Amino acid sequence: MTERQMIQEILNTVDVLYEFENTDDDNKEYTILVHRQDGDKRPLADINTEIKKYFQEADYSYNETLNPSDDTDISITIKR
């Protein structure tokens, strides 16, 4: 499984929308913008905690910013 596939699998498990903002495949470092789906009533902190848990279990570093802009719920920088 490629790095991107692993990332996609984690984010699909949490059931959020996402887009890759910056990718550095050589250094395995990625910045991802996460968006809640319409109708998702889960608190943002809970979603972030769940995403963080999965990435840490997969041995990624995890640095997040909640609500970095009006159209993004979480900005995540991860690195393996």
Secondary structure, DSSP 4 states (H G I P E B T S, - for coil): --HHHHHHHHHHHHT-EEEEEEEETTTTEEEEEEEPPTT--S-HHHHHHHHHHHHHHTT-EEEEEEEEETTEEEEEEEE-
